[in-house]
Amino acid sequence: MPLSAERKADYFTRMKELLATYSKLFVIEIENVGSMQLQQTRIALRGRAEVLMGKNTMMRKCIREFVEENPESPVAQLESCCRGNVGFVFTNGDLGEIREVLESNVRPAPARVGSVAPADVVVPKGPTGCDPGQTAFFQTLQIQTKITRGQIEMTSDTHLITAGEKVTASQAALLQKLGIEPFTYGMTLKQVYDSGSLFDAKVLDITDDVLAAKFVAALNAISKLSLALNMPTEASVTHSIANAFKAILSVTVELDKYTFEKAETYKAYLADPSAFAGSGGGGGGGGDEAAAVEEVVEEEVEEAPPAVDMFGGGGDDEGDY
């Protein structure tokens, strides 16, 4: 039944108010979503978001009128989203929280004849609860079975329906016999509008942790490349300083007349390792420190060749220290 002129005017007024009030919205698809399920979503979002449904022609016309009244508004791009069974969820709150509410309200549904399967359906092996007289039904679907304790048992998992295919009468009947509701239906997030930007809803999967991990990975790659090319950058400067310290330390520990503050501990250990050993049962911690110092010293000594290159020498003749 078409809306009256008065109800259309009220709808246009409400949608324009929502477009002016909220800077964010979800474009949702509500295929196979019942009115009760939609009402429960509205209740869950009360105070945080507004759900608006309507005919696509009305929504497109309302958007065009709003843009004419507000030429600088970027909502014109929403007109192209009004295709199919869609609606808008307006909010000024956190998009992640609203998304969780929308995606959490799903309902199991049986496989209906002629409907397109949104996902693959695999029937697990095991007892079916069907009497042996229904064996022919399973044979029609090319399902291997055996009789166990007076009932039909499937001997292997069966890939019954492939996503995107239409459900046949035999497939729907089998799932009904087994009491399986293979599909779940709820609001599908298609796109997100945020302060003039329209993007795919999958972008919301990128969390702060994901961004931080990507940034660290890129930083490590730049650091490795900079060190390999011997080209200092902000990403590699800490490694360059550490390598320079190791090079200087490896040279200093071999000199008797030169030292610096940070090298004193290492030279003292090389001169008298027993001074760093723990004494008695209560000195276990000292042993750990000595082991740590020994490990560091060994590492510095092993990296002595880079130290020679650092000071410009490649042979044994040079070296005015």
C-alpha positions as CSV (number, residue, x, y, z in Angstrom):
1,M,0.0,0.0,0.0
2,P,1.6,3.4,-1.0
3,L,2.2,6.0,1.6
4,S,0.0,9.0,1.9
5,A,1.3,12.4,1.0
6,E,1.4,13.3,4.7
7,R,3.4,10.2,5.7
8,K,5.8,10.8,2.8
9,A,6.4,14.4,4.0
10,D,7.0,13.1,7.6
11,Y,9.5,10.5,6.2
12,F,11.4,13.2,4.2
13,T,11.5,15.5,7.2
14,R,12.9,12.7,9.5
15,M,15.5,11.6,7.0
16,K,16.7,15.1,6.4
17,E,17.0,15.7,10.2
18,L,19.0,12.5,10.5
19,L,21.3,13.5,7.6
20,A,21.9,16.9,9.3
21,T,22.3,15.5,12.8
22,Y,24.6,12.6,12.3
23,S,28.0,12.5,10.6
24,K,28.4,8.7,10.5
25,L,26.2,5.9,9.2
26,F,26.2,2.3,8.1
27,V,24.6,1.1,4.8
28,I,23.1,-2.2,5.8
29,E,21.4,-5.0,3.7
30,I,18.5,-6.8,5.4
31,E,17.8,-9.8,3.2
32,N,15.8,-12.5,5.1
33,V,15.6,-10.3,8.2
34,G,12.2,-10.4,9.9
35,S,10.4,-7.5,11.5
36,M,10.9,-8.8,15.0
37,Q,14.7,-9.2,14.5
38,L,14.8,-5.6,13.1
39,Q,12.9,-4.3,16.1
40,Q,15.3,-6.0,18.5
41,T,18.1,-4.3,16.8
42,R,16.4,-0.9,17.2
43,I,16.0,-1.6,20.9
44,A,19.6,-2.6,21.3
45,L,20.8,0.6,19.6
46,R,18.4,2.9,21.4
47,G,20.2,6.1,22.5
48,R,23.2,5.3,20.4
49,A,22.0,5.0,16.8
50,E,18.9,5.4,14.6
51,V,17.8,2.8,12.0
52,L,16.0,4.1,8.9
53,M,14.5,1.9,6.3
54,G,12.4,2.9,3.3
55,K,11.9,2.6,-0.4
56,N,15.0,3.2,-2.5
57,T,13.3,5.8,-4.7
58,M,12.2,7.8,-1.7
59,M,15.6,7.7,0.0
60,R,17.3,8.8,-3.3
61,K,14.9,11.6,-3.7
62,C,15.3,12.8,-0.2
63,I,19.1,12.8,-0.5
64,R,18.9,14.8,-3.7
65,E,16.6,17.4,-2.0
66,F,18.9,17.6,1.0
67,V,22.0,18.2,-1.3
68,E,20.0,21.0,-3.1
69,E,19.2,22.6,0.2
70,N,22.8,22.1,1.5
71,P,25.1,22.4,-1.6
72,E,28.3,21.9,0.5
73,S,27.1,18.6,2.0
74,P,29.0,15.5,0.9
75,V,26.0,13.1,1.3
76,A,25.3,13.0,-2.4
77,Q,27.5,9.9,-2.7
78,L,24.9,8.0,-0.6
79,E,22.5,8.1,-3.5
80,S,24.4,5.3,-5.3
81,C,24.1,3.1,-2.2
82,C,20.3,2.9,-2.4
83,R,20.2,-0.3,-4.4
84,G,18.5,-3.5,-3.2
85,N,17.0,-4.1,0.2
86,V,19.1,-1.6,2.1
87,G,18.7,0.9,4.9
88,F,20.8,3.3,7.0
89,V,22.0,3.2,10.6
90,F,22.9,6.7,11.7
91,T,25.2,7.4,14.7
92,N,27.7,9.8,16.1
93,G,29.2,7.2,18.4
94,D,32.0,4.6,18.0
95,L,31.5,2.7,14.7
96,G,33.1,-0.4,16.2
97,E,30.6,-0.6,19.0
98,I,27.6,-0.1,16.7
99,R,29.0,-2.7,14.3
100,E,29.2,-5.3,17.1
101,V,25.5,-4.7,17.9
102,L,24.4,-5.0,14.3
103,E,26.5,-8.2,13.6
104,S,25.5,-9.9,16.9
105,N,21.8,-10.0,16.2
106,V,21.6,-13.0,13.9
107,R,19.1,-15.8,13.8
108,P,19.4,-19.4,12.6
109,A,17.2,-20.3,9.6
110,P,16.2,-23.5,7.8
111,A,17.2,-24.1,4.2
112,R,14.2,-23.1,2.0
113,V,13.6,-24.5,-1.4
114,G,14.7,-22.1,-4.1
115,S,16.7,-19.8,-1.8
116,V,20.4,-19.1,-2.6
117,A,22.7,-20.6,0.0
118,P,24.8,-17.9,1.7
119,A,27.4,-20.5,2.8
120,D,28.5,-24.1,2.2
121,V,26.5,-26.8,4.1
122,V,28.3,-29.9,5.3
123,V,26.2,-32.6,7.1
124,P,28.4,-34.4,9.6
125,K,28.6,-38.2,9.7
126,G,26.7,-40.2,12.4
127,P,23.3,-41.4,13.4
128,T,20.4,-39.7,11.6
129,G,17.5,-40.9,13.7
130,C,15.7,-42.1,10.4
131,D,14.4,-45.6,10.2
132,P,15.8,-48.1,7.6
133,G,12.8,-47.6,5.4
134,Q,14.1,-44.2,4.3
135,T,17.4,-45.5,2.9
136,A,16.3,-44.8,-0.7
137,F,16.0,-41.1,0.2
138,F,19.7,-41.0,1.1
139,Q,20.6,-43.0,-1.9
140,T,18.9,-40.4,-4.1
141,L,21.2,-37.8,-2.7
142,Q,24.2,-40.1,-3.2
143,I,24.9,-40.3,0.6
144,Q,26.7,-43.4,1.8
145,T,24.9,-44.9,4.8
146,K,24.6,-48.1,6.9
147,I,22.1,-49.5,9.3
148,T,23.2,-49.2,13.0
149,R,20.9,-50.1,15.9
150,G,17.8,-49.9,13.9
151,Q,18.5,-46.5,12.3
152,I,20.3,-45.0,9.3
153,E,23.8,-43.8,10.0
154,M,25.9,-41.6,7.6
155,T,29.3,-43.1,7.2
156,S,31.1,-39.8,6.2
157,D,30.7,-36.1,6.2
158,T,28.6,-35.0,3.2
159,H,29.1,-31.6,1.4
160,L,25.4,-31.1,0.7
161,I,25.1,-27.5,-0.6
162,T,27.7,-25.1,-2.1
163,A,27.5,-21.4,-1.4
164,G,25.8,-19.5,-4.2
165,E,23.7,-22.4,-5.3
166,K,19.9,-22.7,-5.0
167,V,18.6,-25.2,-2.5
168,T,16.7,-28.1,-4.0
169,A,13.7,-29.8,-2.6
170,S,15.6,-33.0,-1.7
171,Q,18.3,-31.0,0.1
172,A,15.8,-29.0,2.1
173,A,13.9,-32.1,3.0
174,L,17.0,-33.9,4.3
175,L,18.1,-30.9,6.4
176,Q,14.5,-30.8,7.8
177,K,14.6,-34.5,8.7
178,L,17.9,-34.1,10.5
179,G,16.7,-31.0,12.3
180,I,19.5,-28.8,10.9
181,E,19.2,-25.1,10.4
182,P,22.3,-24.4,8.4
183,F,22.0,-20.7,7.7
184,T,22.0,-17.6,9.8
185,Y,20.5,-14.3,8.8
186,G,21.2,-10.8,10.1
187,M,22.0,-7.3,8.9
188,T,24.9,-7.3,6.5
189,L,27.2,-4.2,6.6
190,K,27.8,-3.1,3.1
191,Q,29.5,0.3,3.4
192,V,30.4,3.0,6.0
193,Y,30.0,6.7,5.7
194,D,32.1,8.8,8.0
195,S,32.3,12.6,7.8
196,G,32.1,12.7,4.0
197,S,34.1,9.6,3.3
198,L,32.4,6.4,2.0
199,F,34.3,3.1,2.3
200,D,33.8,-0.6,2.5
201,A,32.8,-2.0,5.9
202,K,35.8,-4.3,5.8
203,V,38.0,-1.4,6.6
204,L,36.7,-1.5,10.2
205,D,38.5,-4.8,10.6
206,I,41.7,-2.8,10.8
207,T,42.2,-2.2,14.5
208,D,44.9,-0.1,16.2
209,D,46.8,-3.3,16.9
210,V,46.9,-4.2,13.2
211,L,48.1,-0.8,12.3
212,A,50.8,-0.9,15.0
213,A,52.0,-4.3,13.7
214,K,52.1,-3.1,10.1
215,F,54.0,0.0,11.1
216,V,56.6,-2.0,13.1
217,A,57.0,-4.5,10.2
218,A,57.6,-1.6,7.8
219,L,60.0,0.0,10.2
220,N,62.0,-3.2,10.6
221,A,62.2,-3.6,6.8
222,I,63.5,0.0,6.4
223,S,66.0,-0.6,9.2
224,K,67.4,-3.7,7.6
225,L,67.6,-2.1,4.2
226,S,69.4,0.9,5.6
227,L,72.0,-1.2,7.4
228,A,72.6,-3.3,4.3
229,L,73.1,-0.2,2.2
230,N,75.2,1.5,4.9
231,M,72.8,4.5,4.6
232,P,71.8,5.9,8.1
233,T,68.1,6.7,8.6
234,E,66.0,7.4,11.6
235,A,64.8,3.8,11.6
236,S,68.4,2.4,11.7
237,V,70.2,4.9,13.8
238,T,69.7,3.0,17.0
239,H,71.2,-0.1,15.4
240,S,74.1,1.9,14.0
241,I,74.9,3.4,17.4
242,A,74.8,-0.1,19.0
243,N,77.1,-1.5,16.3
244,A,79.5,1.4,16.6
245,F,79.6,0.9,20.4
246,K,80.4,-2.8,19.9
247,A,83.1,-1.9,17.4
248,I,84.8,0.6,19.7
249,L,84.5,-1.7,22.7
250,S,86.1,-4.6,20.8
251,V,89.1,-2.4,20.1
252,T,89.3,-0.8,23.6
253,V,89.4,-4.1,25.5
254,E,92.6,-4.9,23.6
255,L,94.3,-1.6,24.5
256,D,96.2,-1.1,27.8
257,K,96.5,2.7,27.8
258,Y,93.1,3.7,26.6
259,T,89.6,3.1,28.1
260,F,86.3,4.9,28.7
261,E,83.7,4.6,31.3
262,K,81.3,2.1,29.7
263,A,84.3,-0.2,28.8
264,E,85.6,-0.4,32.4
265,T,83.2,-3.3,33.4
266,Y,84.2,-5.4,30.5
267,K,88.0,-4.8,30.9
268,A,87.7,-5.6,34.6
269,Y,86.0,-8.9,33.9
270,L,88.6,-9.9,31.4
271,A,91.3,-9.0,33.9
272,D,89.8,-11.0,36.8
273,P,86.8,-13.1,35.9
274,S,86.7,-14.6,39.4
275,A,85.8,-11.2,40.9
276,F,82.4,-11.5,39.2
277,A,81.7,-15.1,40.5
278,G,79.1,-15.6,43.2
279,S,80.3,-16.7,46.6
280,G,78.3,-19.2,48.7
281,G,74.6,-20.2,48.3
282,G,73.3,-16.6,48.6
283,G,75.4,-15.3,45.7
284,G,73.6,-17.0,42.9
285,G,72.6,-13.6,41.5
286,G,76.2,-12.7,41.0
287,G,76.8,-15.7,38.9
288,D,74.0,-14.7,36.6
289,E,75.5,-11.2,36.2
290,A,78.9,-12.7,35.4
291,A,77.4,-15.0,32.8
292,A,75.6,-12.0,31.2
293,V,78.8,-10.0,31.2
294,E,80.7,-12.9,29.7
295,E,78.1,-13.4,27.0
296,V,78.3,-9.7,26.0
297,V,82.1,-9.7,26.0
298,E,82.2,-12.8,23.8
299,E,79.7,-11.1,21.4
300,E,81.9,-7.9,21.2
301,V,85.0,-9.9,20.6
302,E,83.4,-11.9,17.8
303,E,82.4,-8.7,16.0
304,A,86.0,-7.3,16.0
305,P,86.3,-7.5,12.1
306,P,83.6,-4.8,11.6
307,A,85.5,-2.6,14.0
308,V,88.6,-2.5,11.8
309,D,86.4,-1.6,8.7
310,M,84.8,1.2,10.8
311,F,88.1,2.9,11.4
312,G,89.0,2.7,7.7
313,G,91.5,-0.2,7.8
314,G,91.3,-3.5,6.1
315,G,94.7,-4.9,6.9
316,D,97.0,-5.5,9.8
317,D,99.5,-2.7,9.1
318,E,97.3,0.3,9.9
319,G,95.9,1.3,13.3
320,D,97.2,4.3,15.1
321,Y,95.4,3.9,18.5
